[in-house]
Amino acid sequence: PYLIEDPETLDLDQRYPDFLRRRLEAADLPVFVSNAGIGGNQVVHDSVLTPSEAALHRVEPDVLDQAGVTDVIFWEGINDIGISGIDAAELTDGYA
């Protein structure tokens, strides 16, 4: 079965945004890191693994509507290729 979270590491702040936040804080940079990620999420299609809408539907409320956002790391696409099997053109259109 597909594990959404490993119970051994749940709530230990061991995701890449947690490491990024700690590095930025250590550098005394005045930033806020928000992790709006959902395991199993996809860019183009709603997720079949988790009850989540596609990133195309979530990017506005989760990112663009947030006050003060100046930069975004958009780490999406792995699940589209690995789970949905979409082709490069459909994924590229989704990114656009």
N, C-alpha and C positions, 0 to 999 in steps of 0.2 A: 504493500500500500504506500501511497504517496504521503510523506510526513510534511505537514506545513511548518511545524517548529519541532526541533529536537528538545524534549522535556529537560534534558541535562543542561542545555544552554539557554533556555527560555529566561528572559529578563536579566541577562548578564551583560547587556550592552556590548555584544560582540559582533554587531553587523558593521558593514563598511561605513555607514554614516556616523556610527558611534566613534570609530577610530578617526574619521575626518574631523568631527567636532573636537575631540581631545587634542588633535594636532593644532587646530586653529586656536583653541584656547591657550595652549602652551606657547604659541607664538604671539600671544596678547592681541589677537585680531578681534575687533568688535563685530562678531558675526553670530548668527543664529542658524543652526542646522535643523531642518525639519525633515523627518523621514515619513513620507506618505506612501511608502512602498507596500505592496501586497504580494506575498509569495504566490506564484502561479499566474500572476497578472499577464495580460497580453496587450499589444498595441492595437491591433485591428479588431479582434473578436472578444466578446465577453468570455471570461474564464470558465472552463469546464471543470477545473480543479478546485477553485475557490469561488464563493459567491461574490464576484467582483465584476464591475463593468470594465470594458476595455479602456486603456489609457486615453484613447481619443475622446471618450466621454468624461474622463476624470481630470484631464489636464487643466481645464479652466477652473473648476471649483477647488481642486487640490493645490494648484500652483498659482495660476494667473490672478485669481481673486484674493490671494493672500497679500496683506499690506506689506510693502517694503521689499518685495522680492526683486532682486537684481540679477541673480545667477541661478541656473538650474543644471543639475546633473540628471540627465534623462537616460536611465539605464533600463532599457526595454528592448525586446525583440527576440531574446533567447527562447522564450516560451512559444512565441508565434511560430518560430522555425521548428522547434523540437516537438511541440504538441499539435499545433494546427496544421503544420506542413505547408504553410502558404509559400508562394514563390517570392522571389526578390522584388519583383515589380509591385506586388500588393503591399509588401512591407515598406518599400520606399515611398509609395503613395501615402501610406499611413503616417510615416514620419513627416512628410510634406504638409 
